[in-house]
Amino acid sequence: MFFPVGNTPRWIIYFIDIFICLFTLVLAYLLRFNFSIPEVEYKTFSIVFPIVIGVRSLTFLIARTYAGIIRYTSTKDAERIFLTITTGSMLFVIANLISYNSWNERYIIPFSIIVIEFMASTFGLIAFRILVKILYFELKNPSREKQYVLIYGAGESGLIAKRTLDRDAGSKYKVLAFIDDDEKKVGKKLEGIRIEHSSKLESILQKESIAHIIISIQGLSKFKVAEITDLCLHYNTKVLNVPPVTKWINGELSFKQIKKVRIEDLLGREPIKLDENKIKQQLQNKVILITGAAGSIGSEIVRQVAHYNPKKILMLDQAESALYELEFELQEKGLNKICETIIGDVRNYARLENVFKTFCPKVVFHAAAYKHVPLMENNPSESIITNVLGTKNTADLASKYGVETFVMISTDKAVNPTNVMGASKRIAEIYTQSLNEKSDTNFITTRFGNVLGSNGSVIPLFKKQIEHGGPITVTHPEVTRFFMTIPEACQLVLEAGAMGRGGEIFVFDMGHSVKIIDLAKKMIRISGLTLGKDIQIVYTGLRPGEKLYEELLTDKENTIPTHHPQIMIGKVQSYSFEEISKEIEDLIALFNKQNNMDIVGKMKKIVPEFKSKNSVYEKLDEY
């Protein structure tokens, strides 16, 4: 069937196209002969008109120019019409050449008529479709009812964003202007839309009611994105982001893929430059063990390590469901052949030893740990049995079975700890550092702050509270935290692991600390809500063991730079392995007594700088 059923029958479009060609043919004759067609030309009409209309009709059928939905006419449709008309006109030229050489040296159709008819038909068919498209969208949603949109970036990606908007959401939005940093583009027009300099963005936002600004530039700096977002949020303009080309569906951008800017996009930093060769040298064709592999950090380390062609990745975790989900994800990516899923607990020495004995890993990333401050404050025995004993088991076995590099994931809460969780991680740091002095394994510690989007972190909590209409809970109006994205943290872990020689505590540049209340307010505005009207913020008070401010280094420490600008080495106090080993064994032995005060008291003896805050253990600091 030539004409499938649509909103407008296809046969109507087909005959309109033929009528346009008929009209343009008559117009070509009138223009060619100055609106006074000689009588001799009338005699050829009986030949010319059937040939032209017949060829046009046939080529339209073959190319299916009538099949497109007129109101969604695009450059592809215009291209198809141009090629179809060109093909028909070439057939007229061939027919003329055949006629000239075999029929009294005469042309069937004058070449001037062919040229004029070609141009007029092309213009007429495309103009008809554009006119219908404009009328349809204007009648459906008049311009005065459309919302204004700005597009940041007047390059190819900006043009693609504009065409996507016209195609998918043209009835709702109208592009008011392109915004660009390039002075040379200012004042020019792109598809009829004026290009303005970025310095005029605020004045445009003041004068016009702008619904959205679409950031189309790929790889725009995080600082610039944050600057644009802060400005737009002040004027209640939503900020959208064009995704990377790799995420476009079948190589084509759709409006639904243009998403709101996420808070993670604003808190991240510039792309981290890694020493790819050094990391590859360390990981390629080796067996890598990752403990806590199903967690936020562990799973991302798995993903990143997989890029360096390891011989095998051992994913060890006691969280069955989360580990299954990670295994399924890797299977979809075709990485399941190099990944071994191991259900196991770092607290179980026998189970852990079997893993080391069976697979002989050469590099260990130790990410298994309990991390939630309030939970560990109430359960110190679990904190020491996992964060201390679990680390001790893994480190001892790494040394026993000839692991080359052991990288421990620590936290900024280990610095001058005010809670059980931070103190337990500091004790684990001390043990691995002291073990480094008597082992052939290089023991390295990496220390960083809060990770954006990790399980139980503040951003997923705020998102959930916003979705439920609030209130958003903040512990204290002055509380601040350092933030880093999960991929950034893991990239720096790999880099530190590759550069470390053993015994170092690597401290990452976390940027500027962020006020949690400011973070909450920004997330509210990004969500399109108004604080105090649509949603409230409630202060709940500092939780047990919680600090107002986090630190990355203690007073006794200082840092020395490395070749990587975002990684420093913290110079820390050294400990005797024999002494610290005895102290830790005594601490672990207290687990069986299940006396929280005794356990925390022992932790404070091992880490004298551990001073409890907002906790029942504060009384232990009085002695």
C-alpha positions as CSV (number, residue, x, y, z in Angstrom):
1,M,0.0,0.0,0.0
2,F,1.6,3.3,-1.1
3,F,-0.2,5.6,1.4
4,P,-0.2,4.4,5.0
5,V,-2.9,6.0,7.1
6,G,-1.8,9.1,9.2
7,N,-3.2,12.3,10.5
8,T,-3.5,13.5,7.0
9,P,-3.9,10.8,4.2
10,R,-0.6,10.4,2.4
11,W,-2.3,10.5,-1.0
12,I,-3.3,14.1,-0.3
13,I,0.3,15.1,0.3
14,Y,1.3,13.1,-2.8
15,F,-1.1,15.0,-5.1
16,I,-0.3,18.4,-3.5
17,D,3.3,17.7,-4.4
18,I,2.4,16.9,-8.0
19,F,0.2,20.0,-8.2
20,I,3.2,22.1,-6.9
21,C,5.3,20.6,-9.7
22,L,2.7,21.4,-12.3
23,F,2.4,24.9,-11.1
24,T,6.2,25.4,-11.1
25,L,6.4,24.0,-14.6
26,V,3.9,26.6,-15.9
27,L,5.7,29.3,-13.9
28,A,9.0,28.2,-15.5
29,Y,7.6,28.7,-18.9
30,L,6.1,32.1,-18.0
31,L,9.4,33.3,-16.5
32,R,11.5,31.9,-19.4
33,F,9.4,33.8,-22.0
34,N,8.7,36.9,-19.9
35,F,5.0,35.9,-19.4
36,S,4.4,35.7,-23.2
37,I,4.8,32.1,-24.2
38,P,5.4,31.7,-28.1
39,E,2.8,29.7,-30.0
40,V,5.5,27.2,-31.1
41,E,6.1,26.2,-27.4
42,Y,2.4,25.5,-26.9
43,K,2.7,22.7,-29.4
44,T,5.3,20.9,-27.3
45,F,3.1,21.0,-24.1
46,S,1.4,17.7,-25.0
47,I,4.9,16.1,-24.8
48,V,6.6,18.1,-22.1
49,F,3.9,18.2,-19.5
50,P,3.3,14.4,-19.4
51,I,7.0,13.7,-19.3
52,V,7.7,16.2,-16.4
53,I,4.7,15.2,-14.3
54,G,5.2,11.5,-15.1
55,V,8.9,11.6,-14.0
56,R,8.1,13.7,-10.9
57,S,5.2,11.3,-9.9
58,L,7.4,8.3,-10.3
59,T,10.4,9.7,-8.4
60,F,8.1,10.8,-5.6
61,L,6.7,7.3,-5.3
62,I,10.1,5.7,-5.3
63,A,11.6,8.2,-2.8
64,R,8.4,8.3,-0.7
65,T,8.7,12.1,-0.3
66,Y,5.0,12.1,0.7
67,A,5.6,9.7,3.7
68,G,7.0,12.2,6.1
69,I,4.8,13.8,8.7
70,I,4.6,17.4,7.5
71,R,4.4,19.1,10.9
72,Y,7.7,17.4,11.9
73,T,9.6,18.3,8.7
74,S,13.3,18.3,9.2
75,T,16.5,18.8,7.3
76,K,16.4,15.1,6.4
77,D,13.1,15.6,4.6
78,A,14.5,18.7,2.8
79,E,17.5,16.7,1.8
80,R,15.3,13.9,0.4
81,I,13.2,16.3,-1.6
82,F,16.3,18.0,-3.0
83,L,17.8,14.6,-4.1
84,T,14.5,13.5,-5.6
85,I,14.0,16.7,-7.6
86,T,17.7,16.6,-8.7
87,T,17.3,13.0,-9.9
88,G,14.2,13.9,-12.0
89,S,15.9,16.9,-13.5
90,M,18.9,14.8,-14.4
91,L,16.5,12.4,-16.3
92,F,15.2,15.4,-18.2
93,V,18.8,16.3,-19.2
94,I,19.4,12.8,-20.3
95,A,16.2,12.7,-22.3
96,N,17.2,16.0,-24.0
97,L,20.6,14.6,-24.9
98,I,19.0,11.5,-26.4
99,S,16.5,13.6,-28.3
100,Y,19.1,16.0,-29.6
101,N,21.3,13.2,-31.0
102,S,18.5,11.1,-32.5
103,W,15.7,13.5,-33.4
104,N,16.6,16.4,-35.7
105,E,18.9,18.0,-33.2
106,R,16.0,19.3,-31.0
107,Y,15.6,19.3,-27.3
108,I,12.3,18.0,-25.8
109,I,12.5,20.5,-22.8
110,P,14.5,23.7,-23.1
111,F,17.4,23.6,-20.6
112,S,16.4,27.0,-19.2
113,I,13.0,25.5,-18.3
114,I,14.7,22.5,-16.7
115,V,16.8,24.8,-14.5
116,I,14.0,27.1,-13.5
117,E,11.6,24.3,-12.8
118,F,14.2,22.5,-10.7
119,M,14.8,25.5,-8.5
120,A,11.1,26.4,-8.3
121,S,10.0,22.8,-7.5
122,T,12.7,22.4,-4.8
123,F,11.7,25.7,-3.2
124,G,8.0,25.1,-3.5
125,L,8.0,21.6,-2.0
126,I,10.2,22.5,0.9
127,A,8.4,25.9,1.5
128,F,5.1,24.1,1.6
129,R,6.2,21.8,4.3
130,I,7.9,24.5,6.4
131,L,4.7,26.7,6.1
132,V,2.5,23.8,7.3
133,K,4.9,23.1,10.2
134,I,4.9,26.8,11.3
135,L,1.2,27.1,11.1
136,Y,0.6,23.9,13.0
137,F,2.8,24.8,15.9
138,E,1.5,28.4,16.0
139,L,-2.1,27.3,16.1
140,K,-1.4,24.6,18.6
141,N,0.5,26.9,20.9
142,P,0.8,30.6,19.9
143,S,4.3,32.2,20.4
144,R,3.0,34.3,23.3
145,E,2.2,31.2,25.3
146,K,5.6,29.5,24.7
147,Q,8.3,29.6,27.4
148,Y,11.6,31.2,26.6
149,V,14.8,29.1,26.6
150,L,18.4,30.1,26.3
151,I,21.1,27.8,24.9
152,Y,24.6,28.2,26.3
153,G,27.0,27.5,23.5
154,A,26.6,28.7,19.9
155,G,28.6,25.9,18.3
156,E,27.5,22.6,16.7
157,S,26.2,21.2,20.0
158,G,24.1,24.3,20.6
159,L,22.6,24.0,17.1
160,I,21.8,20.3,17.7
161,A,20.2,21.3,21.0
162,K,18.1,23.9,19.3
163,R,16.9,21.6,16.5
164,T,16.1,18.9,19.1
165,L,14.1,21.4,21.1
166,D,12.2,22.5,17.9
167,R,11.5,18.9,16.9
168,D,10.6,17.4,20.3
169,A,9.2,20.3,22.3
170,G,8.8,23.1,19.8
171,S,5.1,23.6,20.9
172,K,6.1,24.5,24.4
173,Y,9.4,26.3,24.2
174,K,11.0,29.0,22.1
175,V,14.8,29.7,21.9
176,L,15.3,33.4,22.7
177,A,19.0,33.5,22.2
178,F,22.3,31.6,22.1
179,I,24.8,32.6,24.8
180,D,28.5,32.2,24.1
181,D,31.9,33.3,25.5
182,D,33.4,33.8,22.1
183,E,33.4,37.6,21.2
184,K,33.7,36.8,17.5
185,K,30.3,35.1,17.5
186,V,28.4,37.9,19.3
187,G,25.8,39.8,17.2
188,K,25.6,37.0,14.6
189,K,22.6,34.7,14.1
190,L,22.3,31.0,14.2
191,E,19.2,29.7,12.4
192,G,17.7,33.2,12.9
193,I,18.5,33.2,16.6
194,R,20.7,36.0,17.9
195,I,24.0,35.2,19.7
196,E,24.7,37.1,22.9
197,H,27.9,37.3,25.0
198,S,27.9,35.4,28.3
199,S,28.5,38.7,30.1
200,K,24.9,39.7,29.2
201,L,23.3,36.6,30.7
202,E,22.3,38.3,33.9
203,S,20.7,41.2,32.1
204,I,18.7,38.8,29.9
205,L,17.5,36.9,32.9
206,Q,16.4,40.2,34.5
207,K,14.5,41.5,31.5
208,E,12.9,38.2,30.3
209,S,11.1,35.3,32.0
210,I,13.5,32.5,31.1
211,A,12.1,29.0,31.9
212,H,15.3,27.1,31.1
213,I,18.9,27.5,30.1
214,I,20.4,24.5,28.2
215,I,24.2,24.1,28.6
216,S,25.1,22.5,25.3
217,I,28.9,22.8,25.5
218,Q,30.6,19.4,26.1
219,G,33.3,19.5,28.7
220,L,32.5,23.0,30.1
221,S,34.4,23.5,33.3
222,K,32.7,22.5,36.6
223,F,33.4,26.0,38.0
224,K,31.7,27.6,35.0
225,V,28.7,25.3,35.3
226,A,28.4,26.1,39.0
227,E,28.7,29.8,38.2
228,I,25.9,29.7,35.5
229,T,23.7,27.6,37.8
230,D,24.0,29.9,40.8
231,L,23.1,32.9,38.6
232,C,20.1,31.1,37.0
233,L,18.8,29.7,40.3
234,H,18.7,33.3,41.6
235,Y,16.2,34.1,38.8
236,N,14.3,30.8,39.1
237,T,15.6,29.6,35.8
238,K,16.1,25.9,35.6
239,V,19.5,24.7,34.2
240,L,19.6,21.7,31.8
241,N,22.6,19.8,30.5
242,V,23.1,18.1,27.1
243,P,24.5,14.6,27.8
244,P,27.8,13.4,26.2
245,V,27.5,12.3,22.6
246,T,28.2,8.7,23.7
247,K,24.9,8.6,25.6
248,W,22.8,9.8,22.6
249,I,20.4,7.1,21.4
250,N,21.4,5.8,18.0
251,G,23.6,8.8,17.6
252,E,20.7,11.3,17.9
253,L,19.8,13.6,20.7
254,S,16.3,13.7,22.1
255,F,14.8,16.4,24.3
256,K,14.1,13.8,27.0
257,Q,17.8,13.2,27.3
258,I,18.5,16.8,28.2
259,K,18.4,16.5,32.0
260,K,18.5,18.9,34.9
261,V,22.0,19.8,36.2
262,R,22.7,17.5,39.2
263,I,24.2,18.8,42.5
264,E,27.1,16.3,41.8
265,D,27.9,18.3,38.6
266,L,28.4,21.4,40.7
267,L,30.5,20.0,43.5
268,G,32.9,18.0,41.4
269,R,36.2,19.3,40.2
270,E,38.0,19.5,36.9
271,P,38.9,16.1,35.3
272,I,41.7,14.4,37.2
273,K,44.8,13.6,35.1
274,L,46.1,10.1,35.9
275,D,49.4,8.5,35.2
276,E,47.8,5.8,33.1
277,N,51.1,4.0,32.3
278,K,52.1,3.7,36.0
279,I,48.6,2.4,37.0
280,K,48.6,0.0,34.0
281,Q,52.0,-1.2,35.0
282,Q,50.8,-2.0,38.5
283,L,47.5,-3.7,37.5
284,Q,47.9,-5.2,34.1
285,N,47.8,-9.0,34.0
286,K,47.7,-9.3,37.8
287,V,45.2,-10.7,40.2
288,I,43.5,-7.9,42.1
289,L,41.6,-8.3,45.4
290,I,39.0,-5.7,46.3
291,T,37.4,-6.1,49.7
292,G,34.1,-4.4,50.3
293,A,33.6,-4.7,46.6
294,A,29.8,-4.3,46.7
295,G,30.0,-0.9,48.4
296,S,30.0,2.6,46.8
297,I,33.8,2.9,46.7
298,G,34.6,-0.8,46.3
299,S,32.3,-1.2,43.3
300,E,33.7,1.9,41.5
301,I,37.3,0.6,42.1
302,V,36.2,-2.7,40.4
303,R,34.9,-0.7,37.4
304,Q,38.0,1.3,37.1
305,V,40.5,-1.5,37.6
306,A,38.7,-3.5,34.9
307,H,40.0,-0.9,32.3
308,Y,43.6,-1.8,33.0
309,N,43.4,-5.5,31.8
310,P,44.0,-7.3,35.0
311,K,44.3,-11.1,35.0
312,K,41.5,-11.5,37.5
313,I,39.5,-9.2,39.8
314,L,38.4,-10.8,43.1
315,M,35.3,-9.1,44.4
316,L,34.9,-9.9,48.1
317,D,32.0,-8.8,50.2
318,Q,29.5,-10.2,52.7
319,A,26.6,-8.2,51.2
320,E,25.0,-10.9,49.1
321,S,22.4,-8.8,47.2
322,A,24.6,-5.9,46.4
323,L,27.4,-8.2,45.2
324,Y,24.9,-10.0,43.0
325,E,23.8,-6.7,41.4
326,L,27.5,-5.8,40.8
327,E,28.1,-9.2,39.2
328,F,25.1,-8.7,36.9
329,E,26.3,-5.2,35.9
330,L,29.7,-6.6,35.0
331,Q,28.2,-9.5,33.1
332,E,26.2,-7.0,30.9
333,K,29.5,-5.2,30.1
334,G,31.2,-8.5,29.2
335,L,33.6,-8.3,32.1
336,N,32.3,-11.4,34.0
337,K,35.2,-13.6,32.6
338,I,37.8,-11.7,34.5
339,C,35.7,-11.1,37.7
340,E,35.4,-13.6,40.5
341,T,32.5,-13.1,43.0
342,I,33.4,-14.1,46.5
343,I,31.0,-14.1,49.4
344,G,33.2,-13.6,52.4
345,D,33.8,-11.6,55.6
346,V,37.1,-9.9,56.3
347,R,36.5,-10.8,60.0
348,N,36.7,-14.5,59.2
349,Y,40.5,-15.2,59.0
350,A,40.1,-18.8,57.7
351,R,37.8,-17.8,54.9
352,L,40.0,-14.9,53.9
353,E,43.1,-17.0,54.0
354,N,41.5,-19.5,51.6
355,V,41.0,-16.6,49.1
356,F,44.7,-15.6,49.4
357,K,45.9,-19.2,49.1
358,T,43.7,-20.0,46.1
359,F,44.1,-16.9,44.0
360,C,47.4,-15.4,45.1
361,P,46.4,-11.7,44.6
362,K,49.3,-9.2,43.9
363,V,47.4,-6.0,44.7
364,V,44.8,-5.5,47.4
365,F,42.4,-2.6,47.7
366,H,40.9,-2.8,51.2
367,A,37.5,-0.9,51.1
368,A,35.6,-3.1,53.6
369,A,34.5,-1.1,56.6
370,Y,31.7,0.2,58.7
371,K,31.4,3.9,58.1
372,H,28.2,5.4,59.7
373,V,29.2,7.5,62.6
374,P,26.0,7.3,64.8
375,L,25.7,3.5,64.3
376,M,29.3,2.9,65.3
377,E,29.0,5.2,68.2
378,N,26.3,2.9,69.6
379,N,28.1,-0.3,68.5
380,P,31.8,0.1,69.2
381,S,32.4,-3.6,69.5
382,E,31.3,-4.1,65.8
383,S,33.4,-1.2,64.8
384,I,36.6,-2.7,66.2
385,I,35.9,-6.2,65.0
386,T,35.3,-5.0,61.4
387,N,37.4,-1.9,60.9
388,V,40.3,-3.0,63.1
389,L,40.3,-6.8,63.1
390,G,39.1,-7.0,59.5
391,T,41.9,-4.7,58.4
392,K,44.4,-6.7,60.5
393,N,43.3,-10.0,59.0
394,T,43.6,-8.7,55.4
395,A,46.9,-6.9,56.0
396,D,48.5,-9.9,57.8
397,L,47.4,-12.3,55.0
398,A,48.6,-9.8,52.3
399,S,52.1,-9.8,54.0
400,K,52.1,-13.6,54.4
401,Y,51.1,-14.4,50.8
402,G,53.5,-12.0,49.1
403,V,51.1,-9.2,48.0
404,E,53.0,-6.4,46.3
405,T,50.8,-3.5,47.2
406,F,48.1,-3.1,49.8
407,V,46.0,0.1,49.6
408,M,43.7,0.9,52.6
409,I,40.8,3.2,52.1
410,S,40.6,5.5,55.1
411,T,38.7,8.7,56.0
412,D,39.1,12.3,57.1
413,K,37.3,11.3,60.3
414,A,40.5,9.4,61.3
415,V,42.1,12.8,61.9
416,N,41.7,14.0,65.5
417,P,38.8,11.6,65.8
418,T,35.7,12.6,67.8
419,N,33.9,9.4,67.3
420,V,34.3,5.6,67.4
421,M,34.2,5.1,63.7
422,G,37.0,7.6,63.0
423,A,39.1,6.2,65.9
424,S,38.7,2.7,64.6
425,K,39.9,3.8,61.1
426,R,42.9,5.6,62.7
427,I,43.9,2.4,64.6
428,A,43.7,0.5,61.3
429,E,45.9,3.1,59.7
430,I,48.5,2.8,62.5
431,Y,48.5,-1.0,62.2
432,T,49.1,-1.1,58.4
433,Q,51.7,1.6,58.6
434,S,53.7,-0.2,61.3
435,L,53.3,-3.5,59.5
436,N,54.9,-1.9,56.5
437,E,58.2,-1.6,58.4
438,K,58.6,-5.4,58.7
439,S,56.9,-6.6,55.5
440,D,57.9,-6.9,51.9
441,T,54.4,-5.7,51.0
442,N,54.0,-2.0,50.4
443,F,51.2,-0.8,52.7
444,I,49.6,2.5,51.6
445,T,46.8,4.5,53.1
446,T,44.5,6.8,51.2
447,R,42.5,9.4,53.2
448,F,39.6,11.5,51.9
449,G,36.4,13.1,52.9
450,N,32.7,12.5,52.1
451,V,31.9,10.9,48.8
452,L,29.0,12.3,46.8
453,G,26.2,9.8,46.2
454,S,27.7,7.0,48.3
455,N,25.4,4.7,50.3
456,G,23.9,6.7,53.2
457,S,25.6,10.0,52.3
458,V,23.8,13.3,52.7
459,I,22.9,13.9,49.0
460,P,20.8,10.7,48.5
461,L,19.1,11.5,51.8
462,F,18.3,15.1,50.7
463,K,17.0,13.8,47.4
464,K,14.7,11.4,49.1
465,Q,13.4,14.0,51.5
466,I,12.7,16.5,48.6
467,E,10.8,13.8,46.7
468,H,8.6,13.2,49.8
469,G,8.0,16.9,50.2
470,G,10.3,17.4,53.1
471,P,11.3,18.4,55.6
472,I,15.1,18.4,54.9
473,T,17.0,17.5,58.1
474,V,20.3,19.3,58.8
475,T,22.1,18.6,62.0
476,H,23.5,22.1,62.6
477,P,23.5,25.4,60.6
478,E,27.3,25.7,60.7
479,V,28.3,22.1,59.9
480,T,30.6,21.8,56.9
481,R,32.1,18.8,55.0
482,F,34.6,18.1,52.2
483,F,33.1,16.4,49.2
484,M,34.4,14.4,46.3
485,T,32.6,12.3,43.7
486,I,32.9,8.5,43.8
487,P,34.8,8.3,40.4
488,E,37.2,11.1,41.5
489,A,38.0,9.4,44.8
490,C,38.6,6.0,43.1
491,Q,40.8,7.6,40.5
492,L,43.0,9.1,43.1
493,V,43.1,5.8,45.0
494,L,44.5,4.1,41.9
495,E,47.0,6.9,41.4
496,A,48.2,6.8,45.0
497,G,48.4,3.0,44.9
498,A,50.6,3.2,41.8
499,M,52.9,6.0,43.2
500,G,53.2,4.7,46.7
501,R,56.4,3.0,48.0
502,G,55.0,1.9,51.3
503,G,54.2,3.5,54.6
504,E,52.6,6.7,53.2
505,I,49.3,8.2,54.1
506,F,48.1,9.9,50.9
507,V,45.8,12.9,51.5
508,F,43.6,14.0,48.6
509,D,42.9,17.6,47.8
510,M,39.2,17.8,48.7
511,G,38.8,21.4,47.5
512,H,36.8,23.8,49.7
513,S,34.6,22.5,52.5
514,V,30.9,23.0,51.8
515,K,28.3,24.2,54.2
516,I,25.6,21.5,54.4
517,I,22.8,24.1,54.8
518,D,24.0,25.8,51.6
519,L,24.0,22.4,49.9
520,A,20.4,21.7,51.0
521,K,19.2,25.1,49.8
522,K,20.9,24.6,46.4
523,M,19.3,21.2,46.0
524,I,15.9,22.7,46.8
525,R,16.3,25.4,44.1
526,I,17.6,22.9,41.5
527,S,14.4,20.8,42.2
528,G,12.3,23.9,41.3
529,L,11.0,24.4,44.8
530,T,11.0,27.4,47.1
531,L,12.4,27.2,50.6
532,G,9.8,28.1,53.2
533,K,6.9,27.8,50.8
534,D,7.2,24.3,49.2
535,I,9.6,22.7,51.7
536,Q,11.2,23.3,55.1
537,I,14.6,22.8,56.6
538,V,14.7,21.4,60.1
539,Y,17.7,21.4,62.4
540,T,18.0,18.1,64.4
541,G,21.2,18.8,66.4
542,L,24.6,17.1,66.0
543,R,24.5,13.4,66.2
544,P,26.7,11.4,68.7
545,G,30.4,11.7,67.7
546,E,29.7,14.2,64.9
547,K,32.1,17.1,64.2
548,L,31.1,20.6,63.0
549,Y,34.2,20.6,60.7
550,E,36.3,17.8,59.3
551,E,40.0,17.8,59.0
552,L,42.4,16.0,56.7
553,L,45.6,16.2,58.7
554,T,46.4,16.3,62.4
555,D,48.4,19.0,64.1
556,K,51.4,16.7,64.3
557,E,51.3,16.0,60.6
558,N,52.5,18.1,57.7
559,T,52.3,17.3,54.0
560,I,54.8,17.0,51.2
561,P,53.8,17.4,47.6
562,T,53.9,14.6,45.0
563,H,54.1,14.8,41.2
564,H,50.3,14.8,41.3
565,P,48.8,18.2,42.3
566,Q,45.8,16.7,44.0
567,I,47.7,14.1,46.1
568,M,49.9,14.9,49.1
569,I,51.8,12.7,51.5
570,G,51.0,13.2,55.2
571,K,54.0,12.9,57.5
572,V,52.7,11.0,60.5
573,Q,53.9,9.7,63.8
574,S,55.5,6.2,63.5
575,Y,54.7,3.3,65.8
576,S,56.5,0.2,66.9
577,F,54.9,-2.8,65.3
578,E,55.4,-5.0,68.4
579,E,53.9,-2.4,70.7
580,I,50.9,-1.5,68.5
581,S,50.2,-5.1,67.7
582,K,50.0,-6.0,71.4
583,E,47.7,-3.0,72.0
584,I,45.4,-4.0,69.2
585,E,45.2,-7.6,70.2
586,D,44.1,-6.4,73.7
587,L,41.5,-4.2,72.1
588,I,40.1,-7.0,70.0
589,A,40.0,-9.3,73.0
590,L,37.6,-6.8,74.6
591,F,35.0,-7.7,72.0
592,N,34.0,-10.8,74.0
593,K,33.3,-8.7,77.1
594,Q,30.8,-6.4,75.1
595,N,31.5,-3.5,77.4
596,N,31.4,-0.4,75.4
597,M,33.1,1.8,77.9
598,D,36.1,-0.5,78.2
599,I,36.4,-0.8,74.4
600,V,36.2,3.0,73.8
601,G,38.6,3.6,76.8
602,K,41.2,1.3,75.1
603,M,40.7,3.0,71.8
604,K,41.5,6.4,73.5
605,K,44.6,4.9,75.0
606,I,45.8,3.8,71.5
607,V,44.8,7.1,69.9
608,P,45.3,9.8,72.5
609,E,43.9,12.5,70.2
610,F,40.6,10.7,70.2
611,K,38.3,13.2,72.1
612,S,34.6,12.3,72.0
613,K,32.0,14.9,71.1
614,N,28.3,14.9,71.8
615,S,28.7,11.4,73.1
616,V,28.3,9.3,76.3
617,Y,32.0,8.6,76.0
618,E,33.0,12.2,76.8
619,K,33.3,11.3,80.5
620,L,36.2,9.0,79.5
621,D,38.2,12.1,78.4
622,E,38.0,13.6,82.0
623,Y,40.5,11.0,83.3
